[in-house]
Amino acid sequence: MHRIIALVLLSFAATASACAVQPVASNRLAGTQWRFVSIDGTAPVSDRASLGFWPDAISATVGCNGMGGQWHVEGNRLIAGPLMQTEMYCEGPIWGQEQALGAMLVAAPEFTLDGERLLLRSSGHSAELARVQPED
């Protein structure tokens, strides 16, 4: 009986600690804007390539189509979706970067937030972003 109680308490403690971490990570991202420094190790084709976190929505573009939807954090993973995307015709390198970003976001990327730097990794893709400071 004591083992069962101990397991239940351990399970509760793990669940409670996981729940406590999530709002902190979400709060650190909510209301922030980021510009892409690299997508799969290559500089973004457009200077408009950006990612934004609002309290209830995420928005992203590499300079052609825009995508957005709901988001939240689970542990060290960014959960985005379902995502909606505009469907303009894009060709060349910007299309490849757009495809990489979309694949990465829907695959619950692992993220590392280190001050003014955000790293995303999933589905064979990676991105490095720099925080955009709000204008006064």
Buried (B, 14 or more C-beta within 10 A) or exposed (E): EEEEEEEEEEEEEEEEEEEEBEEEBBEEBBEBBBBBBBBEEEEBBBEBBBBBBBEEEBBBBBBBBBBBBEBBBEEEBBBBBEBEBEEEEBEEBBBBBBEBBBBBBBBBBBBEBEEEEBBBBBBEBBBBBEBBEEEE
